[in-house]
Amino acid sequence: MRRTLTSASLAAILLLLIIIASAPLLTAHDPLEIRMDQVLQPPSGIHLIGTDELGRDVWARLLYGGRISLAVGFLSMMLTVFWGVLLGTISGLAGGIRIEEKRSGAKSTSLA
């Protein structure tokens, strides 16, 4: 059961990544284009999810917004890994856990 859930979750994430990465191929609409003649249109063949209050295609906005969200998440993960490796290396070379104790102690002192 657990293996099936893991596989299904991984497949769903990969599918989402593929859909978001291929956003320019999946929509012909500009997510920032304002079309006042198409305000609040219901879902149709032209606009799969409809349009918002400014006439922008919601499907295009979701796809391109997903790309931005993925980029922000990936960048924050890479910065976290960079700082973790850097601080871990410095801590390991400078005598073990002492740097982390000093950093945590500084937080505790400021709270007291």
Order of alpha helices (4+ residues) and beta strands (2+ residues): alpha-alpha-alpha-alpha
